[in-house]
Amino acid sequence: MERVFDLEERTFRFAKETRDFVQQLPKHTINHEYSKQLIRSSSSIGANYIEANESLGKKDFLMRLKICRKEAKETVYWLKLVLLGPEVTVASAHSLVLNEAIELTRIFTAICRKNA
């Protein structure tokens, strides 16, 4: 995954990469449920970041960034659960997506601290 420093673009690419990863997963009930949660949380990061950039003030901006961080952490959680499946054979794609989710969590944590 190429590093992008425009956070709106980066979070958009992350949601797309996560979607592409989910499409490669074996189709069964557990993956279906985890995948739905994973798609929601991963795409919510970018959506909330866009809202943060359109915020009504510093408090609103910080609140939206905290939601971005929360969604990134939740994405890490769902990715780890998906990885536990014995039939998951797309491990390299998974590790790229997982690493990016962890990196986004760190980025949003740093921004929140800076703006607190």
C-alpha positions as a printed Julia matrix, in Angstrom:
116×3 Matrix{Float64}:
   0.0     0.0    0.0
   1.51    3.29  -1.13
   1.94    5.96   1.53
  -0.35    8.93   0.98
   0.01   12.07   3.08
  -3.36   13.6    2.17
  -5.4    12.05   4.97
  -8.72   12.29   3.11
  -7.22   10.39   0.18
  -5.42    7.97   2.47
  -8.56    7.07   4.4
 -10.47    6.66   1.12
  -7.8     4.29  -0.21
  -7.84    2.41   3.07
 -11.61    1.86   2.83
 -11.16    0.65  -0.75
  -8.29   -1.7    0.17
 -10.36   -3.09   3.05
 -13.3    -3.66   0.71
 -11.02   -5.44  -1.74
  -9.63   -7.59   1.08
 -13.11   -8.53   2.3
 -14.11   -9.6   -1.21
 -11.28  -12.18  -1.13
 -12.43  -13.8    2.12
 -14.04  -17.25   2.08
 -17.84  -17.0    2.12
 -19.35  -18.32   5.34
 -21.54  -17.01   8.13
 -18.84  -15.8   10.51
 -16.85  -13.97   7.84
 -20.08  -12.43   6.57
 -20.85  -10.9    9.96
 -17.28   -9.77  10.61
 -17.01   -8.38   7.1
 -20.09   -6.21   7.51
 -18.63   -4.69  10.68
 -15.22   -4.31   9.07
 -16.61   -2.48   6.04
 -18.63   -0.14   8.27
 -15.78    0.78  10.59
 -13.12    1.12   7.88
 -15.25    3.38   5.7
 -16.4     5.41   8.69
 -12.83    6.59   9.34
 -12.69    8.63   6.15
 -16.29    9.81   6.35
 -15.7    11.19   9.84
 -12.42   12.78   8.78
 -14.26   14.65   6.01
 -16.78   15.82   8.61
 -13.93   16.91  10.9
 -12.56   19.08   8.11
 -15.99   20.7    7.79
 -16.38   21.1   11.55
 -18.14   23.99  13.25
 -15.28   24.7   15.64
 -12.38   23.23  17.55
 -14.55   21.1   19.88
 -16.48   19.64  16.97
 -13.21   19.03  15.07
 -11.68   17.2   18.05
 -14.82   15.13  18.64
 -14.86   13.97  15.01
 -11.16   13.11  15.14
 -11.8    11.02  18.24
 -14.51    9.19  16.29
 -11.95    8.57  13.51
  -9.58    7.1   16.08
 -12.35    4.97  17.59
 -13.33    3.61  14.18
  -9.7     2.86  13.3
  -9.31    0.91  16.55
 -12.54   -0.96  15.87
 -11.26   -1.81  12.38
  -8.12   -3.32  13.91
 -10.34   -5.41  16.18
 -12.44   -6.8   13.29
  -9.36   -7.46  11.17
  -7.8    -9.47  13.98
 -10.97  -11.55  14.31
 -11.0   -12.24  10.59
  -7.37  -13.32  10.75
  -8.24  -15.97  13.35
 -10.19  -17.94  10.74
  -8.19  -21.04   9.75
  -9.29  -20.72   6.14
  -7.95  -17.19   5.67
  -5.29  -17.51   3.0
  -4.98  -13.85   2.05
  -2.63  -13.14   4.92
  -0.32  -10.78   3.04
  -3.24   -8.57   1.99
  -4.54   -8.8    5.53
  -1.26   -7.66   7.07
  -1.13   -4.62   4.75
  -4.66   -3.61   5.71
  -4.03   -4.33   9.4
  -0.8    -2.32   9.39
  -2.57    0.63   7.77
  -5.4     0.46  10.34
  -2.83    0.54  13.15
  -1.01    3.43  11.47
  -4.25    5.4   11.06
  -5.03    4.81  14.74
  -1.63    6.26  15.64
  -2.09    9.24  13.32
  -5.49   10.13  14.76
  -4.21    9.63  18.3
  -1.36   12.07  17.62
  -3.7    14.63  16.05
  -6.1    14.35  18.99
  -3.29   14.88  21.48
  -1.99   17.86  19.56
  -5.43   19.49  19.4
  -6.59   18.67  22.94
